[in-house]
Amino acid sequence: MPLTIAPLGKELTIQKVVTDEKSKRHLQNLGVTVGGVVTILSASGGDVVILVKEGRIALNRLTATRIFVA
């Protein structure tokens, strides 16, 4: 499921990131990698704030729909 519809407050594992290589490298530098664990802290209008390792990252709806978790 994409991050935009994932439940809040639950640890989720990133399964797939479907985006161009430049954006994928940027997300990897931020810690958003396949197999990584994230927690959705808040969601509003499709935009989400996630907890990755010990940092918070805000993602817009377009980017959040391209990150699939389980």
PDB file of N, CA, C and O in Angstrom:
ATOM      1  N   MET A   1       0.850  -1.178   0.000  1.00  0.00           N
ATOM      2  CA  MET A   1       0.000   0.000   0.000  1.00  0.00           C
ATOM      3  C   MET A   1       0.896   1.243   0.000  1.00  0.00           C
ATOM      4  O   MET A   1       1.983   1.216   0.578  1.00  0.00           O
ATOM      5  N   PRO A   2       0.461   2.314  -0.632  1.00  0.00           N
ATOM      6  CA  PRO A   2       1.262   3.549  -0.606  1.00  0.00           C
ATOM      7  C   PRO A   2       1.192   4.227   0.765  1.00  0.00           C
ATOM      8  O   PRO A   2       0.260   3.996   1.536  1.00  0.00           O
ATOM      9  N   LEU A   3       2.171   5.049   1.050  1.00  0.00           N
ATOM     10  CA  LEU A   3       2.216   5.750   2.341  1.00  0.00           C
ATOM     11  C   LEU A   3       0.959   6.582   2.602  1.00  0.00           C
ATOM     12  O   LEU A   3       0.565   6.767   3.754  1.00  0.00           O
ATOM     13  N   THR A   4       0.337   7.078   1.549  1.00  0.00           N
ATOM     14  CA  THR A   4      -0.821   7.970   1.732  1.00  0.00           C
ATOM     15  C   THR A   4      -2.007   7.280   2.397  1.00  0.00           C
ATOM     16  O   THR A   4      -2.844   7.949   3.002  1.00  0.00           O
ATOM     17  N   ILE A   5      -2.095   5.952   2.297  1.00  0.00           N
ATOM     18  CA  ILE A   5      -3.231   5.251   2.909  1.00  0.00           C
ATOM     19  C   ILE A   5      -2.808   4.316   4.040  1.00  0.00           C
ATOM     20  O   ILE A   5      -3.631   3.567   4.566  1.00  0.00           O
ATOM     21  N   ALA A   6      -1.544   4.356   4.411  1.00  0.00           N
ATOM     22  CA  ALA A   6      -1.042   3.505   5.495  1.00  0.00           C
ATOM     23  C   ALA A   6      -1.521   4.033   6.849  1.00  0.00           C
ATOM     24  O   ALA A   6      -1.778   5.229   6.992  1.00  0.00           O
ATOM     25  N   PRO A   7      -1.639   3.156   7.833  1.00  0.00           N
ATOM     26  CA  PRO A   7      -2.115   3.574   9.156  1.00  0.00           C
ATOM     27  C   PRO A   7      -1.093   4.429   9.904  1.00  0.00           C
ATOM     28  O   PRO A   7       0.115   4.240   9.763  1.00  0.00           O
ATOM     29  N   LEU A   8      -1.591   5.359  10.692  1.00  0.00           N
ATOM     30  CA  LEU A   8      -0.729   6.225  11.504  1.00  0.00           C
ATOM     31  C   LEU A   8      -0.163   5.456  12.694  1.00  0.00           C
ATOM     32  O   LEU A   8      -0.827   4.579  13.247  1.00  0.00           O
ATOM     33  N   GLY A   9       1.058   5.789  13.082  1.00  0.00           N
ATOM     34  CA  GLY A   9       1.641   5.276  14.308  1.00  0.00           C
ATOM     35  C   GLY A   9       2.115   3.836  14.284  1.00  0.00           C
ATOM     36  O   GLY A   9       2.541   3.320  15.317  1.00  0.00           O
ATOM     37  N   LYS A  10       2.056   3.176  13.150  1.00  0.00           N
ATOM     38  CA  LYS A  10       2.457   1.778  13.060  1.00  0.00           C
ATOM     39  C   LYS A  10       3.786   1.684  12.312  1.00  0.00           C
ATOM     40  O   LYS A  10       3.973   2.363  11.302  1.00  0.00           O
ATOM     41  N   GLU A  11       4.708   0.853  12.794  1.00  0.00           N
ATOM     42  CA  GLU A  11       5.975   0.656  12.086  1.00  0.00           C
ATOM     43  C   GLU A  11       5.705  -0.129  10.807  1.00  0.00           C
ATOM     44  O   GLU A  11       5.072  -1.184  10.831  1.00  0.00           O
ATOM     45  N   LEU A  12       6.194   0.403   9.698  1.00  0.00           N
ATOM     46  CA  LEU A  12       5.977  -0.208   8.393  1.00  0.00           C
ATOM     47  C   LEU A  12       7.313  -0.403   7.696  1.00  0.00           C
ATOM     48  O   LEU A  12       8.242   0.379   7.900  1.00  0.00           O
ATOM     49  N   THR A  13       7.414  -1.433   6.881  1.00  0.00           N
ATOM     50  CA  THR A  13       8.632  -1.716   6.132  1.00  0.00           C
ATOM     51  C   THR A  13       8.444  -1.272   4.687  1.00  0.00           C
ATOM     52  O   THR A  13       7.438  -1.596   4.056  1.00  0.00           O
ATOM     53  N   ILE A  14       9.413  -0.535   4.170  1.00  0.00           N
ATOM     54  CA  ILE A  14       9.352  -0.061   2.784  1.00  0.00           C
ATOM     55  C   ILE A  14       9.589  -1.250   1.860  1.00  0.00           C
ATOM     56  O   ILE A  14      10.595  -1.948   1.979  1.00  0.00           O
ATOM     57  N   GLN A  15       8.651  -1.476   0.937  1.00  0.00           N
ATOM     58  CA  GLN A  15       8.730  -2.591   0.001  1.00  0.00           C
ATOM     59  C   GLN A  15       9.271  -2.154  -1.362  1.00  0.00           C
ATOM     60  O   GLN A  15      10.021  -2.886  -2.008  1.00  0.00           O
ATOM     61  N   LYS A  16       8.873  -0.937  -1.793  1.00  0.00           N
ATOM     62  CA  LYS A  16       9.229  -0.501  -3.136  1.00  0.00           C
ATOM     63  C   LYS A  16       9.167   1.015  -3.210  1.00  0.00           C
ATOM     64  O   LYS A  16       8.302   1.635  -2.592  1.00  0.00           O
ATOM     65  N   VAL A  17      10.090   1.617  -3.968  1.00  0.00           N
ATOM     66  CA  VAL A  17      10.070   3.053  -4.239  1.00  0.00           C
ATOM     67  C   VAL A  17      10.041   3.203  -5.753  1.00  0.00           C
ATOM     68  O   VAL A  17      11.003   2.847  -6.435  1.00  0.00           O
ATOM     69  N   VAL A  18       8.935   3.733  -6.281  1.00  0.00           N
ATOM     70  CA  VAL A  18       8.739   3.835  -7.719  1.00  0.00           C
ATOM     71  C   VAL A  18       8.862   5.296  -8.135  1.00  0.00           C
ATOM     72  O   VAL A  18       7.882   6.042  -8.118  1.00  0.00           O
ATOM     73  N   THR A  19      10.081   5.696  -8.509  1.00  0.00           N
ATOM     74  CA  THR A  19      10.323   7.071  -8.928  1.00  0.00           C
ATOM     75  C   THR A  19      11.588   7.107  -9.784  1.00  0.00           C
ATOM     76  O   THR A  19      12.249   6.084  -9.961  1.00  0.00           O
ATOM     77  N   ASP A  20      11.919   8.268 -10.306  1.00  0.00           N
ATOM     78  CA  ASP A  20      13.121   8.379 -11.131  1.00  0.00           C
ATOM     79  C   ASP A  20      14.380   8.214 -10.274  1.00  0.00           C
ATOM     80  O   ASP A  20      14.322   8.313  -9.048  1.00  0.00           O
ATOM     81  N   GLU A  21      15.499   7.966 -10.922  1.00  0.00           N
ATOM     82  CA  GLU A  21      16.740   7.666 -10.203  1.00  0.00           C
ATOM     83  C   GLU A  21      17.219   8.824  -9.326  1.00  0.00           C
ATOM     84  O   GLU A  21      17.727   8.596  -8.228  1.00  0.00           O
ATOM     85  N   LYS A  22      17.063  10.056  -9.796  1.00  0.00           N
ATOM     86  CA  LYS A  22      17.503  11.212  -9.013  1.00  0.00           C
ATOM     87  C   LYS A  22      16.728  11.303  -7.699  1.00  0.00           C
ATOM     88  O   LYS A  22      17.317  11.494  -6.635  1.00  0.00           O
ATOM     89  N   SER A  23      15.410  11.166  -7.781  1.00  0.00           N
ATOM     90  CA  SER A  23      14.576  11.221  -6.580  1.00  0.00           C
ATOM     91  C   SER A  23      14.843  10.029  -5.672  1.00  0.00           C
ATOM     92  O   SER A  23      14.846  10.163  -4.448  1.00  0.00           O
ATOM     93  N   LYS A  24      15.068   8.863  -6.271  1.00  0.00           N
ATOM     94  CA  LYS A  24      15.345   7.659  -5.486  1.00  0.00           C
ATOM     95  C   LYS A  24      16.645   7.831  -4.692  1.00  0.00           C
ATOM     96  O   LYS A  24      16.706   7.458  -3.520  1.00  0.00           O
ATOM     97  N   ARG A  25      17.678   8.388  -5.318  1.00  0.00           N
ATOM     98  CA  ARG A  25      18.945   8.629  -4.613  1.00  0.00           C
ATOM     99  C   ARG A  25      18.758   9.632  -3.483  1.00  0.00           C
ATOM    100  O   ARG A  25      19.321   9.465  -2.401  1.00  0.00           O
ATOM    101  N   HIS A  26      17.965  10.677  -3.734  1.00  0.00           N
ATOM    102  CA  HIS A  26      17.708  11.670  -2.692  1.00  0.00           C
ATOM    103  C   HIS A  26      17.006  11.026  -1.494  1.00  0.00           C
ATOM    104  O   HIS A  26      17.385  11.266  -0.347  1.00  0.00           O
ATOM    105  N   LEU A  27      15.994  10.218  -1.758  1.00  0.00           N
ATOM    106  CA  LEU A  27      15.279   9.536  -0.678  1.00  0.00           C
ATOM    107  C   LEU A  27      16.202   8.573   0.063  1.00  0.00           C
ATOM    108  O   LEU A  27      16.120   8.459   1.286  1.00  0.00           O
ATOM    109  N   GLN A  28      17.077   7.881  -0.659  1.00  0.00           N
ATOM    110  CA  GLN A  28      18.023   6.971  -0.016  1.00  0.00           C
ATOM    111  C   GLN A  28      18.964   7.738   0.912  1.00  0.00           C
ATOM    112  O   GLN A  28      19.298   7.260   1.996  1.00  0.00           O
ATOM    113  N   ASN A  29      19.389   8.922   0.488  1.00  0.00           N
ATOM    114  CA  ASN A  29      20.254   9.740   1.339  1.00  0.00           C
ATOM    115  C   ASN A  29      19.543  10.177   2.613  1.00  0.00           C
ATOM    116  O   ASN A  29      20.184  10.411   3.638  1.00  0.00           O
ATOM    117  N   LEU A  30      18.225  10.286   2.550  1.00  0.00           N
ATOM    118  CA  LEU A  30      17.429  10.651   3.724  1.00  0.00           C
ATOM    119  C   LEU A  30      17.098   9.444   4.603  1.00  0.00           C
ATOM    120  O   LEU A  30      16.570   9.604   5.703  1.00  0.00           O
ATOM    121  N   GLY A  31      17.406   8.240   4.119  1.00  0.00           N
ATOM    122  CA  GLY A  31      17.141   7.032   4.897  1.00  0.00           C
ATOM    123  C   GLY A  31      15.925   6.257   4.443  1.00  0.00           C
ATOM    124  O   GLY A  31      15.572   5.250   5.056  1.00  0.00           O
ATOM    125  N   VAL A  32      15.271   6.708   3.372  1.00  0.00           N
ATOM    126  CA  VAL A  32      14.090   6.017   2.846  1.00  0.00           C
ATOM    127  C   VAL A  32      14.578   4.996   1.827  1.00  0.00           C
ATOM    128  O   VAL A  32      14.732   5.315   0.648  1.00  0.00           O
ATOM    129  N   THR A  33      14.821   3.771   2.279  1.00  0.00           N
ATOM    130  CA  THR A  33      15.348   2.716   1.426  1.00  0.00           C
ATOM    131  C   THR A  33      14.485   1.466   1.533  1.00  0.00           C
ATOM    132  O   THR A  33      13.801   1.252   2.535  1.00  0.00           O
ATOM    133  N   VAL A  34      14.526   0.647   0.490  1.00  0.00           N
ATOM    134  CA  VAL A  34      13.785  -0.616   0.503  1.00  0.00           C
ATOM    135  C   VAL A  34      14.301  -1.459   1.666  1.00  0.00           C
ATOM    136  O   VAL A  34      15.507  -1.643   1.828  1.00  0.00           O
ATOM    137  N   GLY A  35      13.378  -1.962   2.465  1.00  0.00           N
ATOM    138  CA  GLY A  35      13.721  -2.743   3.642  1.00  0.00           C
ATOM    139  C   GLY A  35      13.815  -1.904   4.905  1.00  0.00           C
ATOM    140  O   GLY A  35      13.895  -2.444   6.008  1.00  0.00           O
ATOM    141  N   GLY A  36      13.806  -0.587   4.749  1.00  0.00           N
ATOM    142  CA  GLY A  36      13.871   0.306   5.900  1.00  0.00           C
ATOM    143  C   GLY A  36      12.534   0.377   6.618  1.00  0.00           C
ATOM    144  O   GLY A  36      11.486   0.085   6.042  1.00  0.00           O
ATOM    145  N   VAL A  37      12.585   0.768   7.876  1.00  0.00           N
ATOM    146  CA  VAL A  37      11.373   0.863   8.694  1.00  0.00           C
ATOM    147  C   VAL A  37      11.015   2.333   8.885  1.00  0.00           C
ATOM    148  O   VAL A  37      11.867   3.150   9.232  1.00  0.00           O
ATOM    149  N   VAL A  38       9.737   2.660   8.654  1.00  0.00           N
ATOM    150  CA  VAL A  38       9.239   4.022   8.843  1.00  0.00           C
ATOM    151  C   VAL A  38       7.965   3.979   9.672  1.00  0.00           C
ATOM    152  O   VAL A  38       7.288   2.953   9.736  1.00  0.00           O
ATOM    153  N   THR A  39       7.649   5.092  10.300  1.00  0.00           N
ATOM    154  CA  THR A  39       6.398   5.248  11.043  1.00  0.00           C
ATOM    155  C   THR A  39       5.754   6.535  10.573  1.00  0.00           C
ATOM    156  O   THR A  39       6.413   7.574  10.516  1.00  0.00           O
ATOM    157  N   ILE A  40       4.476   6.481  10.237  1.00  0.00           N
ATOM    158  CA  ILE A  40       3.766   7.689   9.818  1.00  0.00           C
ATOM    159  C   ILE A  40       3.314   8.431  11.068  1.00  0.00           C
ATOM    160  O   ILE A  40       2.553   7.907  11.881  1.00  0.00           O
ATOM    161  N   LEU A  41       3.798   9.663  11.204  1.00  0.00           N
ATOM    162  CA  LEU A  41       3.461  10.473  12.366  1.00  0.00           C
ATOM    163  C   LEU A  41       2.186  11.282  12.148  1.00  0.00           C
ATOM    164  O   LEU A  41       1.376  11.429  13.063  1.00  0.00           O
ATOM    165  N   SER A  42       2.007  11.809  10.929  1.00  0.00           N
ATOM    166  CA  SER A  42       0.787  12.550  10.628  1.00  0.00           C
ATOM    167  C   SER A  42       0.536  12.540   9.132  1.00  0.00           C
ATOM    168  O   SER A  42       1.452  12.354   8.330  1.00  0.00           O
ATOM    169  N   ALA A  43      -0.725  12.744   8.772  1.00  0.00           N
ATOM    170  CA  ALA A  43      -1.130  12.788   7.368  1.00  0.00           C
ATOM    171  C   ALA A  43      -2.218  13.831   7.217  1.00  0.00           C
ATOM    172  O   ALA A  43      -3.158  13.890   8.010  1.00  0.00           O
ATOM    173  N   SER A  44      -2.081  14.657   6.184  1.00  0.00           N
ATOM    174  CA  SER A  44      -3.065  15.716   5.949  1.00  0.00           C
ATOM    175  C   SER A  44      -3.166  15.986   4.460  1.00  0.00           C
ATOM    176  O   SER A  44      -2.209  16.452   3.843  1.00  0.00           O
ATOM    177  N   GLY A  45      -4.319  15.695   3.883  1.00  0.00           N
ATOM    178  CA  GLY A  45      -4.530  15.963   2.467  1.00  0.00           C
ATOM    179  C   GLY A  45      -3.612  15.178   1.550  1.00  0.00           C
ATOM    180  O   GLY A  45      -3.341  15.617   0.433  1.00  0.00           O
ATOM    181  N   GLY A  46      -3.129  14.035   1.993  1.00  0.00           N
ATOM    182  CA  GLY A  46      -2.223  13.227   1.193  1.00  0.00           C
ATOM    183  C   GLY A  46      -0.764  13.456   1.527  1.00  0.00           C
ATOM    184  O   GLY A  46       0.071  12.592   1.258  1.00  0.00           O
ATOM    185  N   ASP A  47      -0.435  14.607   2.111  1.00  0.00           N
ATOM    186  CA  ASP A  47       0.932  14.869   2.546  1.00  0.00           C
ATOM    187  C   ASP A  47       1.165  14.113   3.853  1.00  0.00           C
ATOM    188  O   ASP A  47       0.258  14.003   4.678  1.00  0.00           O
ATOM    189  N   VAL A  48       2.374  13.595   4.039  1.00  0.00           N
ATOM    190  CA  VAL A  48       2.653  12.814   5.246  1.00  0.00           C
ATOM    191  C   VAL A  48       3.961  13.250   5.888  1.00  0.00           C
ATOM    192  O   VAL A  48       4.869  13.747   5.220  1.00  0.00           O
ATOM    193  N   VAL A  49       4.034  13.054   7.192  1.00  0.00           N
ATOM    194  CA  VAL A  49       5.280  13.236   7.938  1.00  0.00           C
ATOM    195  C   VAL A  49       5.634  11.861   8.480  1.00  0.00           C
ATOM    196  O   VAL A  49       4.839  11.230   9.176  1.00  0.00           O
ATOM    197  N   ILE A  50       6.852  11.399   8.148  1.00  0.00           N
ATOM    198  CA  ILE A  50       7.275  10.070   8.573  1.00  0.00           C
ATOM    199  C   ILE A  50       8.488  10.160   9.485  1.00  0.00           C
ATOM    200  O   ILE A  50       9.269  11.109   9.425  1.00  0.00           O
ATOM    201  N   LEU A  51       8.622   9.153  10.326  1.00  0.00           N
ATOM    202  CA  LEU A  51       9.787   9.015  11.193  1.00  0.00           C
ATOM    203  C   LEU A  51      10.681   7.951  10.560  1.00  0.00           C
ATOM    204  O   LEU A  51      10.278   6.798  10.402  1.00  0.00           O
ATOM    205  N   VAL A  52      11.899   8.355  10.201  1.00  0.00           N
ATOM    206  CA  VAL A  52      12.874   7.441   9.613  1.00  0.00           C
ATOM    207  C   VAL A  52      14.087   7.463  10.521  1.00  0.00           C
ATOM    208  O   VAL A  52      14.695   8.510  10.741  1.00  0.00           O
ATOM    209  N   LYS A  53      14.430   6.308  11.040  1.00  0.00           N
ATOM    210  CA  LYS A  53      15.492   6.209  12.035  1.00  0.00           C
ATOM    211  C   LYS A  53      15.139   7.156  13.175  1.00  0.00           C
ATOM    212  O   LYS A  53      14.183   6.882  13.901  1.00  0.00           O
ATOM    213  N   GLU A  54      15.861   8.254  13.369  1.00  0.00           N
ATOM    214  CA  GLU A  54      15.508   9.187  14.439  1.00  0.00           C
ATOM    215  C   GLU A  54      15.169  10.568  13.901  1.00  0.00           C
ATOM    216  O   GLU A  54      15.164  11.541  14.654  1.00  0.00           O
ATOM    217  N   GLY A  55      14.885  10.665  12.605  1.00  0.00           N
ATOM    218  CA  GLY A  55      14.572  11.955  11.999  1.00  0.00           C
ATOM    219  C   GLY A  55      13.189  11.967  11.384  1.00  0.00           C
ATOM    220  O   GLY A  55      12.654  10.926  11.003  1.00  0.00           O
ATOM    221  N   ARG A  56      12.617  13.154  11.290  1.00  0.00           N
ATOM    222  CA  ARG A  56      11.300  13.330  10.681  1.00  0.00           C
ATOM    223  C   ARG A  56      11.462  13.897   9.283  1.00  0.00           C
ATOM    224  O   ARG A  56      12.284  14.783   9.050  1.00  0.00           O
ATOM    225  N   ILE A  57      10.664  13.374   8.350  1.00  0.00           N
ATOM    226  CA  ILE A  57      10.707  13.823   6.964  1.00  0.00           C
ATOM    227  C   ILE A  57       9.276  14.106   6.515  1.00  0.00           C
ATOM    228  O   ILE A  57       8.380  13.287   6.719  1.00  0.00           O
ATOM    229  N   ALA A  58       9.070  15.263   5.907  1.00  0.00           N
ATOM    230  CA  ALA A  58       7.768  15.607   5.331  1.00  0.00           C
ATOM    231  C   ALA A  58       7.803  15.284   3.845  1.00  0.00           C
ATOM    232  O   ALA A  58       8.731  15.676   3.138  1.00  0.00           O
ATOM    233  N   LEU A  59       6.787  14.565   3.375  1.00  0.00           N
ATOM    234  CA  LEU A  59       6.691  14.198   1.969  1.00  0.00           C
ATOM    235  C   LEU A  59       5.379  14.712   1.383  1.00  0.00           C
ATOM    236  O   LEU A  59       4.329  14.624   2.020  1.00  0.00           O
ATOM    237  N   ASN A  60       5.446  15.249   0.165  1.00  0.00           N
ATOM    238  CA  ASN A  60       4.204  15.680  -0.478  1.00  0.00           C
ATOM    239  C   ASN A  60       3.442  14.459  -0.989  1.00  0.00           C
ATOM    240  O   ASN A  60       3.971  13.348  -1.000  1.00  0.00           O
ATOM    241  N   ARG A  61       2.216  14.671  -1.403  1.00  0.00           N
ATOM    242  CA  ARG A  61       1.347  13.564  -1.796  1.00  0.00           C
ATOM    243  C   ARG A  61       1.925  12.773  -2.962  1.00  0.00           C
ATOM    244  O   ARG A  61       1.865  11.543  -2.959  1.00  0.00           O
ATOM    245  N   LEU A  62       2.484  13.455  -3.957  1.00  0.00           N
ATOM    246  CA  LEU A  62       3.024  12.767  -5.134  1.00  0.00           C
ATOM    247  C   LEU A  62       4.148  11.804  -4.741  1.00  0.00           C
ATOM    248  O   LEU A  62       4.175  10.661  -5.196  1.00  0.00           O
ATOM    249  N   THR A  63       5.061  12.260  -3.912  1.00  0.00           N
ATOM    250  CA  THR A  63       6.162  11.407  -3.468  1.00  0.00           C
ATOM    251  C   THR A  63       5.656  10.281  -2.575  1.00  0.00           C
ATOM    252  O   THR A  63       6.106   9.142  -2.705  1.00  0.00           O
ATOM    253  N   ALA A  64       4.736  10.580  -1.678  1.00  0.00           N
ATOM    254  CA  ALA A  64       4.206   9.586  -0.741  1.00  0.00           C
ATOM    255  C   ALA A  64       3.460   8.458  -1.474  1.00  0.00           C
ATOM    256  O   ALA A  64       3.475   7.316  -1.017  1.00  0.00           O
ATOM    257  N   THR A  65       2.817   8.765  -2.594  1.00  0.00           N
ATOM    258  CA  THR A  65       2.093   7.732  -3.344  1.00  0.00           C
ATOM    259  C   THR A  65       3.044   6.796  -4.078  1.00  0.00           C
ATOM    260  O   THR A  65       2.632   5.728  -4.530  1.00  0.00           O
ATOM    261  N   ARG A  66       4.301   7.180  -4.203  1.00  0.00           N
ATOM    262  CA  ARG A  66       5.292   6.372  -4.913  1.00  0.00           C
ATOM    263  C   ARG A  66       6.137   5.499  -3.987  1.00  0.00           C
ATOM    264  O   ARG A  66       7.020   4.771  -4.441  1.00  0.00           O
ATOM    265  N   ILE A  67       5.858   5.579  -2.688  1.00  0.00           N
ATOM    266  CA  ILE A  67       6.574   4.752  -1.702  1.00  0.00           C
ATOM    267  C   ILE A  67       5.578   3.731  -1.155  1.00  0.00           C
ATOM    268  O   ILE A  67       4.579   4.088  -0.530  1.00  0.00           O
ATOM    269  N   PHE A  68       5.870   2.461  -1.401  1.00  0.00           N
ATOM    270  CA  PHE A  68       4.967   1.393  -0.992  1.00  0.00           C
ATOM    271  C   PHE A  68       5.513   0.679   0.242  1.00  0.00           C
ATOM    272  O   PHE A  68       6.699   0.360   0.323  1.00  0.00           O
ATOM    273  N   VAL A  69       4.622   0.437   1.194  1.00  0.00           N
ATOM    274  CA  VAL A  69       4.993  -0.184   2.467  1.00  0.00           C
ATOM    275  C   VAL A  69       4.097  -1.366   2.788  1.00  0.00           C
ATOM    276  O   VAL A  69       3.034  -1.541   2.192  1.00  0.00           O
ATOM    277  N   ALA A  70       4.542  -2.169   3.735  1.00  0.00           N
ATOM    278  CA  ALA A  70       3.727  -3.299   4.209  1.00  0.00           C
ATOM    279  C   ALA A  70       3.882  -3.396   5.713  1.00  0.00           C
ATOM    280  O   ALA A  70       3.289  -4.274   6.340  1.00  0.00           O
TER     281      ALA A  70
END
